[in-house]
Amino acid sequence: MVDRLVRSIMDQKKLLTNWKKKASQLKYEIGALYWAYRDTRTPWYARVFMAIVIGYALSPIDLIPDFIPILGYLDDLIIVPTGIFLAIKMIPEGVFNECREKAKKERIDSKTKWIVAGIIILIWLLIIFLIIRFIRQFFI
């Protein structure tokens, strides 16, 4: 019985370590996407998709709120990594490898992060405004 408990605890520690490693890797992938977005060799459609993925990943507002049990973390565990995976596939391999190296060496400055956050907030405010306007126009 004690042996099972110890094995269970060890398995949970391994799982937690694995998740931490994946989360750290995901942070670098988002940084690499940022640098790929700025690279002129990246196709325009990949840039548009990356802007959506990075904006959603950094957005304080989730499609499915986190307080909803199980489903709340669905976007963080499935939607964001899938979007990152698809965005990476749209970028030429050589370009993305260069951007990965750049992301490991250079951090995105805080001014850029605040600008991106401000743009994301403005987009969400615009969406909320349009929804309210639509509701008022058709239902009130």
C-alpha positions as CSV (number, residue, x, y, z in Angstrom):
1,M,0.0,0.0,0.0
2,V,2.7,2.4,0.9
3,D,4.7,1.4,-2.2
4,R,1.7,2.3,-4.4
5,L,1.4,5.7,-2.6
6,V,5.1,6.4,-3.1
7,R,4.8,5.4,-6.8
8,S,1.8,7.6,-7.3
9,I,3.5,10.6,-5.7
10,M,6.6,10.0,-7.9
11,D,4.4,9.7,-11.0
12,Q,2.7,13.0,-10.1
13,K,6.1,14.7,-9.7
14,K,7.2,13.4,-13.1
15,L,4.0,14.7,-14.7
16,L,4.4,18.1,-13.0
17,T,8.0,18.3,-14.1
18,N,7.0,17.4,-17.7
19,W,4.2,20.1,-17.7
20,K,6.7,22.7,-16.4
21,K,9.1,21.8,-19.2
22,K,6.4,22.0,-21.8
23,A,5.2,25.4,-20.5
24,S,8.8,26.7,-20.6
25,Q,9.1,25.5,-24.2
26,L,5.8,27.1,-25.1
27,K,7.1,30.4,-23.8
28,Y,10.0,30.2,-26.2
29,E,7.8,29.1,-29.1
30,I,5.6,32.3,-28.5
31,G,8.8,34.3,-28.5
32,A,10.0,32.7,-31.7
33,L,6.6,33.4,-33.3
34,Y,7.0,37.0,-32.3
35,W,10.4,37.2,-34.1
36,A,9.0,35.2,-37.1
37,Y,6.1,37.7,-37.3
38,R,8.7,40.5,-37.6
39,D,10.7,38.6,-40.3
40,T,10.0,39.7,-43.8
41,R,10.4,36.2,-45.2
42,T,7.3,35.0,-43.3
43,P,4.2,34.8,-45.5
44,W,1.4,37.3,-44.9
45,Y,-1.2,34.6,-44.1
46,A,1.2,33.2,-41.5
47,R,1.6,36.7,-40.0
48,V,-2.2,37.2,-39.7
49,F,-2.7,33.8,-38.1
50,M,0.3,34.4,-35.7
51,A,-1.2,37.7,-34.7
52,I,-4.4,36.0,-33.8
53,V,-2.7,33.1,-31.9
54,I,-0.2,35.4,-30.0
55,G,-3.1,37.8,-29.2
56,Y,-5.2,35.1,-27.9
57,A,-2.4,33.4,-25.9
58,L,-1.5,36.7,-24.3
59,S,-5.1,37.9,-23.9
60,P,-6.5,38.3,-20.3
61,I,-9.9,37.2,-21.7
62,D,-10.4,33.5,-22.5
63,L,-12.9,32.1,-25.0
64,I,-14.0,29.7,-22.2
65,P,-13.6,31.3,-18.7
66,D,-11.2,29.4,-16.4
67,F,-13.7,29.2,-13.6
68,I,-15.8,26.6,-15.6
69,P,-14.6,23.2,-14.3
70,I,-12.5,21.2,-16.8
71,L,-13.7,23.1,-19.8
72,G,-12.1,26.4,-18.5
73,Y,-8.6,25.1,-19.1
74,L,-9.4,23.5,-22.4
75,D,-8.3,26.6,-24.4
76,D,-5.0,26.8,-22.4
77,L,-4.3,23.1,-22.9
78,I,-5.6,22.5,-26.4
79,I,-6.5,25.7,-28.4
80,V,-3.4,27.7,-27.8
81,P,-0.9,24.9,-28.3
82,T,-2.8,23.8,-31.5
83,G,-2.7,27.4,-32.8
84,I,1.0,27.6,-32.1
85,F,1.6,24.3,-33.8
86,L,-0.4,25.4,-36.9
87,A,1.4,28.8,-37.0
88,I,4.8,27.1,-36.9
89,K,3.8,24.9,-39.8
90,M,3.0,28.0,-41.9
91,I,6.5,29.5,-41.4
92,P,9.4,28.3,-43.6
93,E,11.5,25.9,-41.5
94,G,14.8,27.8,-41.9
95,V,13.2,31.1,-40.9
96,F,11.6,29.6,-37.8
97,N,14.8,27.9,-36.7
98,E,16.5,31.3,-36.8
99,C,13.7,32.8,-34.9
100,R,13.9,30.1,-32.2
101,E,17.6,30.9,-31.7
102,K,16.8,34.6,-31.5
103,A,14.0,33.9,-28.9
104,K,16.5,32.0,-26.7
105,K,19.0,34.8,-26.9
106,E,16.9,37.9,-26.9
107,R,13.8,38.7,-24.7
108,I,10.9,40.7,-25.9
109,D,11.2,44.1,-24.2
110,S,8.5,45.1,-21.7
111,K,7.5,48.1,-23.8
112,T,6.5,45.8,-26.7
113,K,4.6,43.5,-24.3
114,W,2.6,46.5,-23.0
115,I,1.9,47.7,-26.5
116,V,0.6,44.2,-27.5
117,A,-1.5,44.0,-24.3
118,G,-3.0,47.4,-25.1
119,I,-3.9,46.3,-28.6
120,I,-5.4,43.1,-27.3
121,I,-7.5,45.0,-24.8
122,L,-8.6,47.5,-27.5
123,I,-9.7,44.6,-29.7
124,W,-11.7,43.0,-26.9
125,L,-13.3,46.4,-26.2
126,L,-14.2,46.8,-29.8
127,I,-15.8,43.3,-29.9
128,I,-17.8,44.0,-26.7
129,F,-18.9,47.3,-28.2
130,L,-20.0,45.7,-31.5
131,I,-21.9,42.9,-29.6
132,I,-23.7,45.5,-27.4
133,R,-24.5,47.6,-30.5
134,F,-25.9,44.5,-32.3
135,I,-28.0,43.5,-29.3
136,R,-29.4,47.1,-29.0
137,Q,-30.2,47.3,-32.7
138,F,-32.0,44.0,-33.0
139,F,-33.5,43.4,-29.6
140,I,-34.2,46.8,-28.0
